[in-house]
Amino acid sequence: MSAPPSAPRRRSRLWRTAAAFAVLIGLAGYLVVQYVTGGPGAPRCTVRAAGDAKEYELSPEQAANAATISAVASSRGLSERAVTIALATAMQESGLRNIDFGDRDSVGLFQQRPSQDWGTVQQIMDPVYSAGEFYRHLAKVPGYSRLPLTVAAQKVQRSGYPQAYAKHEANAARLTGALTGRDRDAMICSESSPVDGKAGGAAKVRERLVREFGREVLPRAGGAGGRSAGGGSDVTIPVRQSGAVAAGDAERRGWELATWAMAHSAELHIEQISYAGRMWTADDAGKGWQRKPGASAAAGQDVRIIAGQ
């Protein structure tokens, strides 16, 4: 009968086992991050407001979902605080991804459950619907805008880990500033390649604008439009007619719409966005918002979107 392994050999085995386990944990974490962000070299959107040393990075899919969440709040006349609460919640629940799986029967951006009367799976998987349901429940919370974010979110979600929402508050606030137009040109998407083979064009952009912001976002005639020289199609939104109540709100509204278009650029095949004398193009996306040749900031009363077919 052989002698039992010595203490040093046992310790060596334990160290090797522990090291292997640590490597597996690290690999799992890396794979999760790559799954959420799209992997190395994937297109990115970044948010950095003036005077903010920190930058928040997200994928085009995450940016589009966040823009939808913000737009639905805008259509309901809700505050920035409501948007921040909703974004932080979706960051925690789904990583701002519209997933068709989760704990038990939870699905969607907010991991809402059909069995708890949030709607059908098909409804919940629609980001406009799920964001609207989140806000409908949030509006029933007395004084939600004055509550700590974790408390307000928990009263809607009834999560088993309510404190988890807090870690997303700073990034949710950064994203809110960009998407609501308060921090103008704070979001930049460095690349915008079509995410699928579905058609884009002006009609699709108009449809999504109306669905997410409401009918008032476009003039009653359906929005000015025409063919661009590059073969795409134009959507022009007169900002002062798109829900901005006062002249002082017009610039903010314009940046809200322009940022929404950038966030959805990959999905809707948007090639160019112009506003307030600035321009973003998909072909030169890495340079962000650039001064439009021959234009002044005062000339930018309309948001102009050119979408490819």
Secondary structure, 3 states (H helix, E strand, C coil): CCCCCCHHHHHHHHHHHHHHHHHHHHHHHHHHHHHHHCCCCCCCEEECCCCCCCCEEECHHHHHHHHHHHHHHHHCCCCHHHHHHHHHHHHHHHCCCCCCCCCCCCECCCCECHHHCCCCHHHHCCHHHHHHHHHHHHCCCCCHHHCCHHHHHHHHHCCCCHHHHHHHHHHHHHHHHHHCCCCCCCEEECCCCCCCCCCCCHHHHHHHHHHHHCHHHCCCCCCECCECCCCCEEEEEEHHHCCCCCHHHHHHHHHHHHHHHHHCHHHHCEEEEEECCEEEEHHHHHHCCEECCCCCHHHCCEEEEEECC
